[in-house]
Amino acid sequence: MNYRRDIDGLRAVAVLPVVLFHFGVSAIPGGFTGVDIFFVISGYLISGSLLDDLERGQFSIGRFYWRRARRILPALTFVIVLASIAAWFILLPSDLHEYSLSVIAASTFWSNIYFWKTTNYFSIDAELRPLLHTWSLSVEEQYYIFAPVLVYLIYRYAAKRWLTILLPIAIGSFALAVMATTLAPTAGFYLLPTRIWELALGAMLMLRKPPALASRPVTELIGLAGFGLLTFGFLTISESDPFPGYNALYPCIGTALLIYAGQMHPDRPVPVATRVLQLAPLVWVGLISYSLYLVHWPINSFVHYLSLKAIGVPTILAMIVASVALATFSWKYVEQPFRRKSTFTAPLPIFAFSATAIALLCVGGLAGALGKGFPQRFPDFSTERVLVGDWRNGVCFNEGASRIENWNLADCTRTHGFPVNVLLWGDSFAAHYVSGLEANAQKIQANVIQYTYAGCPPNLSYFSYARPACTRFNERALSIIRDANIQAVILSGRWTDYQARGFDGLQKTIDRLNGMGVKVYVIGQSPEFIADVQKIAFFARREHLANTSWPMAMNPDINKQVLPFVKGATFIDPLAYLCDAAGCSYADAGTRQFLYFDYGHFSSAGAILAISKYWPSFAAGDKVAKAK
């Protein structure tokens, strides 16, 4: 294929918003959609490379992977090695252990599956995982497993009917991506089946080129429309929106239009959009874009790890400079030497290098995992035993492995001796209150019955492939309310987890409960920190900070977003009781007892405090129970 400067410029348009979004620049809430631009570009270029080989009679799977190895592995190995050196000195034992597992996953190109199982891309602590960004490389590498074979088969045996084969695959993948935004959003974000359509879009654009347009105004319009769609995605899509799916159409179609505009007939004037993409600064950023993507996230991750709080503008600017400098070094001294033809870039040396690099990275990752993060590196760090209380796991708190039928009323009635029965219904952010119930029983004045399921919000319309039994669990709550003579229901959940899906289902659940004649309370999101509070305390001690207040890491307006969907219920906002403008206390200022046992679940001390401050009271004689 002929070199196209505009595609390097398009790479710059993809990588810069990703970097700025990750560095916390709120003006580009949809910056993460730059990855989708890369997917379309990759599908386009890889298909073109394969088609060239086929047309010249040089097609070879070995040749294809030789080129991929030269392009992908040197810079990736360089960054993982640098990140691992930094991780040794910075990450505490449990985090180095997790990091070591991610090294194995990233170097063998299944990190998208690893992070699907361990980390939500938009979760509070995602910034503390230095190799999280390698998920997109894994998606592409998994695509490369079957793409060359499929292109060869269509070319050789299907008379080059590209659209006949590829279009149904793309449509099926897109439909799956749309469904996943509701049914399995984390899997939909990370996994190949819901991303194939983006790569296939680029492939179809290359393999079945649309005809060149004779009209210059229409050509200009196509280029401007491409920029318009990309801009719309960057500025209007946010991490709380369902993605990918319909929202991914903006960056993907916008990219396709810009590529199409740039491949017009050479005798016609170059469209304005293409000329913009060919500007020297954009082309230069495009050339270093792969290295820039690789280096920026570990820098971001380690800076956040050392601060464990939001970072300011000077730090962001320093990270940008450092990322560009390191990316330039990587591009010039790591990427380029491997892309030039020489003795050591011949197939045999490259495959030997690739196998050796992957093996050594896996050995290093295995050592870190087996060594449990080498705790001897930080002899002054020790995890204290934090009292959590008995959630009655497997019976009253289902973690997904137990039968729903294990739940029983007698075992899950946590307070006794009162005339009012109250059902506590929700996920782990409902269960974390139970260890504070007994100490506050006389204030609550009710028999509180625990009905909780990990990752399962109290939402009758909620479904998740990760928790398929959640729907049945929630439906059973209605029969429990009837059979156990429940007068009031308290709904509590980790609402930050369900923000992307919206809270319509919560309102429908409240309406259903109101129809059953029960009083409904909704407890909003309680504080969440960027990391385990013991980790925060360790770094706070190192900085000689006297107070135990720390900025929360979640969206501070989350409860304002829940509020419009709780009509007919009494809403309680924990943040109003537990936090102030400076932050939220992670430990009792006097006793220094931790109020949380991880990043946001209450310890026994925290649950006792929280219930005493804002839980509803059901004292005898009250016409309606009310929040204190």
PyMOL commands that set and color helices and strands:
alter all, ss='L'
color gray80, all
select helices_A, chain A and resi 5-22+31-55+61-90+93-107+111-118+124-128+132-157+162-183+185-190+192-194+196-207+216-236+246-262+272-277+280-287+289-307+313-339+343-345+347-370+375-377+404-406+409-412+428-431+434-436+438-444+470-483+495-501+504-515+533-542+558-565+575-578+604-614
alter helices_A, ss='H'
color red, helices_A
select strands_A, chain A and resi 397-398+421-426+447-453+488-492+519-523+549-550+570-572+579-580+583-585+616-617+626-627
alter strands_A, ss='S'
color yellow, strands_A
deselect
rebuild
show_as cartoon
